[in-house]
Amino acid sequence: MTGPRGPWEEEEAGPVARLYAMTGGRGRTARTELTLDTMVVDIGAGFAPRRTEPEYIGIIRFCRVPQSVAEVSAQLRIPLAMTKVLVGDLIDDGRLAVRAPFETTDATSDLGLLQTIANSLRGGRDRVT
């Protein structure tokens, strides 16, 4: 393809344009259950994947153990919206399964966990008050 600046090269477009092209221009998924904390796991171990693009293979390998959609996005350095599209494709293929995020009923344990994380980020000790 030739434009006003000369021929278009895929390398110039970068990884986001590649993902956009790979998903057929889809920037969103219809799967409303895919949130940041939705857990996904590979359930097709031992079977060759239908999709062979490196991004799909990376997701499959990373999801051999349950991972959140946010972790998949961060680990593979794929924008979150595109991660949801790719994960949705693998769910549609029967390759990944969705697990609801872990929920706790004890709000105090969540507060304690958050305090521990905050202390760790500040360089403090792991202690809960």
C-alpha positions as CSV (number, residue, x, y, z in Angstrom):
1,M,0.0,0.0,0.0
2,T,1.4,3.4,-1.0
3,G,0.4,6.6,0.8
4,P,1.5,10.2,0.5
5,R,4.7,9.3,2.5
6,G,5.6,6.2,0.5
7,P,4.9,2.5,1.0
8,W,3.4,1.5,4.4
9,E,5.5,-1.0,6.3
10,E,4.2,-3.2,9.1
11,E,7.2,-2.5,11.2
12,E,6.4,1.2,11.1
13,A,2.8,0.5,12.4
14,G,4.0,-1.1,15.5
15,P,2.4,-3.8,17.7
16,V,-0.9,-2.1,18.3
17,A,-1.6,-1.9,14.5
18,R,-0.7,-5.6,14.3
19,L,-3.1,-6.5,17.0
20,Y,-5.8,-4.4,15.4
21,A,-5.3,-6.2,12.1
22,M,-5.1,-9.6,13.7
23,T,-8.5,-9.1,15.4
24,G,-10.1,-7.9,12.2
25,G,-10.4,-4.4,13.6
26,R,-12.2,-5.4,16.7
27,G,-11.2,-3.2,19.6
28,R,-13.8,-4.5,22.0
29,T,-15.3,-7.8,22.9
30,A,-19.0,-8.6,23.5
31,R,-18.0,-10.7,26.5
32,T,-19.1,-8.6,29.5
33,E,-17.8,-11.2,32.0
34,L,-14.2,-10.3,31.1
35,T,-13.2,-7.8,33.7
36,L,-9.7,-7.0,35.1
37,D,-10.0,-9.7,37.8
38,T,-11.7,-12.4,35.8
39,M,-9.7,-15.6,36.0
40,V,-9.0,-17.5,32.8
41,V,-7.2,-20.9,32.4
42,D,-6.1,-23.1,29.5
43,I,-8.3,-26.2,29.3
44,G,-7.0,-27.6,26.0
45,A,-3.6,-28.8,27.2
46,G,-2.3,-31.5,24.9
47,F,-4.2,-30.3,21.9
48,A,-2.8,-28.1,19.2
49,P,-4.3,-24.6,19.3
50,R,-6.4,-23.5,16.4
51,R,-4.9,-20.0,16.4
52,T,-1.2,-19.9,15.9
53,E,-0.3,-16.2,16.1
54,P,2.3,-15.5,18.8
55,E,0.0,-13.5,20.9
56,Y,-2.6,-16.3,21.2
57,I,0.2,-18.9,21.9
58,G,1.6,-16.6,24.6
59,I,-1.8,-16.3,26.3
60,I,-2.3,-20.1,26.2
61,R,1.1,-20.7,27.7
62,F,0.7,-18.1,30.4
63,C,-2.8,-19.4,31.3
64,R,-1.6,-23.0,32.1
65,V,-2.4,-21.9,35.6
66,P,-5.3,-19.6,36.3
67,Q,-4.5,-15.9,35.6
68,S,-6.5,-12.7,35.8
69,V,-7.2,-10.8,32.5
70,A,-5.1,-8.0,34.0
71,E,-2.1,-10.3,34.6
72,V,-2.3,-11.6,31.0
73,S,-2.4,-8.1,29.7
74,A,0.6,-7.0,31.8
75,Q,2.7,-10.1,31.4
76,L,2.3,-10.1,27.6
77,R,2.4,-6.3,27.2
78,I,-0.8,-6.3,25.2
79,P,-3.3,-3.4,25.7
80,L,-6.2,-4.5,28.0
81,A,-8.9,-4.0,25.4
82,M,-7.0,-6.1,22.9
83,T,-6.3,-8.7,25.6
84,K,-10.0,-9.1,26.2
85,V,-10.6,-9.6,22.5
86,L,-7.9,-12.3,22.2
87,V,-9.0,-14.0,25.4
88,G,-12.6,-13.9,24.2
89,D,-11.5,-15.6,20.9
90,L,-9.8,-18.4,22.9
91,I,-12.8,-18.8,25.0
92,D,-15.0,-19.1,21.9
93,D,-12.6,-21.7,20.6
94,G,-13.0,-23.7,23.8
95,R,-9.3,-23.3,24.6
96,L,-9.7,-21.1,27.7
97,A,-12.3,-21.3,30.5
98,V,-13.5,-18.4,32.6
99,R,-13.5,-18.6,36.4
100,A,-15.2,-16.0,38.5
101,P,-12.9,-13.8,40.6
102,F,-12.3,-15.0,44.1
103,E,-14.6,-13.2,46.5
104,T,-14.3,-12.9,50.2
105,T,-17.1,-12.3,52.7
106,D,-14.8,-11.0,55.4
107,A,-14.1,-7.4,54.7
108,T,-11.5,-7.2,57.5
109,S,-9.3,-9.7,55.7
110,D,-9.4,-7.4,52.6
111,L,-8.4,-4.4,54.7
112,G,-5.6,-6.3,56.3
113,L,-4.3,-7.5,52.9
114,L,-4.4,-3.9,51.6
115,Q,-2.5,-2.6,54.6
116,T,0.1,-5.3,54.1
117,I,0.5,-4.4,50.5
118,A,0.7,-0.6,51.3
119,N,3.3,-1.3,53.9
120,S,5.4,-3.4,51.5
121,L,5.2,-0.7,48.8
122,R,6.4,1.9,51.3
123,G,9.3,-0.3,52.2
124,G,7.9,-1.3,55.6
125,R,7.4,-4.6,57.2
126,D,4.6,-7.1,56.5
127,R,2.5,-6.4,59.5
128,V,-1.2,-6.0,59.9
129,T,-2.6,-3.7,62.5
